[in-house]
Amino acid sequence: LAPVALARQATTSLETTFDEERRHPGRLKLITKRHVKTHNSWTHNEESFVAGARTTNHVYMHPEDAKAVGLRHGDLADVRSAGGVVRIPVQLLDDLQPGTVAIPHGWGHQHARGLSVASRTTGVNVNVLAESGPDAVEALSGMSRLTAIPVDVTPAAGPLVPESWTGMAAHEEVANG
């Protein structure tokens, strides 16, 4: 019942993909996460959706993964992929599968003109972690890879810079970009 193109890809490239996975058995994978009150980026410009503790996004980690890299709830972490790096607070989540981290999308509006509320939030743009270019596209669908992105999560190498859409100072963005 599978489309011919999918079956062909399965026989030619899945083993290569699995071999790559086996070479990095402890590597964390980034997925996106929706937050009930900040469902999409448009809600970030409505005061009631980004009030109180909802003024930023977090990297959600299973407690075992956080402990393994020396992080606790509330710490700042640098999340690094082949595409870039963001600095973001940690939130522990027992329900998350070990080996997986999640960052809600739709944040990083600090320099957005006309978004008077959203520009005052401190969330980071998770899209920074996605790679760009032809090798970053999933061949069969033609879509950018925006989930299951291999990442390293470490204690932050510096403070959170609230006015930055990566959470980092400009000189750090250049050095890590």
C-alpha positions in Angstrom: 0.0 0.0 0.0 3.0 2.3 0.2 3.7 4.7 -2.6 6.5 3.5 -4.9 8.7 6.5 -4.1 8.4 5.8 -0.4 9.2 2.1 -0.8 12.2 2.9 -2.9 13.5 5.4 -0.3 13.0 2.8 2.4 15.2 0.2 0.6 17.9 2.7 -0.3 18.3 5.3 2.4 16.8 4.0 5.7 19.8 1.8 6.5 22.1 4.9 6.1 19.8 6.8 8.4 19.8 4.0 11.0 23.6 3.7 10.8 23.9 7.5 11.6 21.5 7.1 14.5 23.6 4.1 15.9 26.8 6.3 15.7 25.3 8.8 18.2 23.2 6.7 20.6 23.0 9.3 23.4 22.2 12.3 21.2 19.2 14.3 22.1 16.5 15.0 19.6 14.5 18.2 19.4 10.8 18.2 18.8 8.4 21.2 18.9 5.8 21.6 21.5 2.6 23.6 21.6 1.7 25.4 24.8 -2.1 25.6 25.5 -2.0 29.4 26.2 0.5 30.4 23.5 -0.7 28.1 20.8 0.6 30.1 17.8 2.8 33.1 17.4 -0.2 35.4 16.9 -1.3 34.9 20.5 2.0 36.4 21.7 0.7 39.8 20.9 -2.3 39.4 23.2 -1.4 40.4 26.8 -3.5 37.7 28.5 -1.8 34.9 26.6 1.7 35.9 27.6 1.1 37.1 31.2 2.8 35.8 34.3 5.0 32.8 33.8 4.2 32.7 30.1 6.5 35.5 29.0 9.0 33.1 27.5 9.4 29.6 26.0 11.5 26.9 27.6 13.5 23.9 26.7 11.5 21.0 28.1 13.7 18.0 29.3 13.2 14.8 31.0 14.7 15.0 34.5 17.2 12.2 33.7 18.5 13.9 30.6 18.8 17.2 32.5 20.7 15.6 35.3 23.0 13.9 32.9 24.1 17.2 31.4 24.2 19.1 34.8 21.0 21.1 34.5 18.1 21.6 36.9 14.7 23.2 36.6 15.0 26.9 36.0 18.7 26.8 34.8 19.7 28.4 31.6 20.8 26.1 28.8 22.4 26.5 25.4 20.7 24.3 22.9 23.0 23.7 19.9 22.3 22.0 16.5 24.1 22.0 13.2 21.9 25.0 12.3 22.6 27.3 15.3 22.3 27.8 19.0 19.7 29.4 21.4 19.9 30.2 25.1 16.8 29.3 27.0 15.5 28.4 30.5 15.0 24.7 31.4 11.7 23.2 32.5 11.6 19.6 33.6 8.9 17.4 32.2 8.5 13.8 33.5 6.0 13.0 30.6 8.7 13.7 28.0 10.4 10.6 26.5 14.0 10.4 27.7 16.3 11.4 24.8 13.9 14.0 23.6 13.8 17.7 24.3 11.0 20.1 23.2 10.9 23.8 22.6 7.6 25.6 21.8 7.7 27.4 18.5 6.4 30.9 17.6 8.6 33.0 19.9 11.4 35.4 19.2 9.5 38.6 18.4 11.8 41.0 20.3 12.5 43.2 17.2 9.1 42.8 15.5 7.6 46.1 14.5 4.0 46.6 15.4 3.9 43.8 17.9 3.9 45.9 21.1 3.2 43.0 23.4 5.1 40.2 21.7 8.2 42.4 21.4 8.4 42.5 25.2 8.6 38.7 25.6 11.9 36.9 26.0 11.3 33.7 24.1 13.7 32.4 21.5 13.1 31.5 17.9 13.4 27.7 17.7 13.7 27.9 13.9 17.3 29.0 14.5 18.1 25.3 15.2 16.8 24.1 11.9 19.4 23.7 9.2 19.0 25.5 5.9 20.1 24.6 2.4 19.5 21.6 0.0 20.9 19.0 2.4 18.4 20.1 5.1 15.4 19.2 3.0 13.7 15.8 3.5 14.0 14.4 -0.1 10.7 12.6 -0.4 8.4 15.4 0.9 10.6 18.4 -0.1 10.0 19.8 3.4 12.5 21.3 5.8 13.4 19.1 8.8 11.7 20.8 11.7 11.5 17.9 14.1 13.8 15.2 15.4 16.7 17.6 15.0 19.9 16.3 16.8 20.9 18.8 19.5 23.4 19.1 22.4 22.1 20.8 25.5 24.6 22.2 27.9 24.6 24.7 30.8 24.5 28.2 29.4 27.9 29.8 28.7 26.5 33.2 29.7 23.5 35.2 30.7 20.2 35.3 28.9 19.9 38.4 26.7 16.2 39.2 26.8 16.2 41.5 23.8 17.8 38.8 21.5 15.6 36.4 19.5 18.3 33.7 20.3 18.7 34.7 24.0 22.4 35.4 23.3 24.5 38.5 22.8 25.2 39.5 19.2 28.9 38.5 19.5 27.9 35.1 20.7 25.5 34.6 17.8 28.2 35.4 15.3 30.8 33.1 17.1 28.3 30.2 17.3 26.4 30.8 14.0 
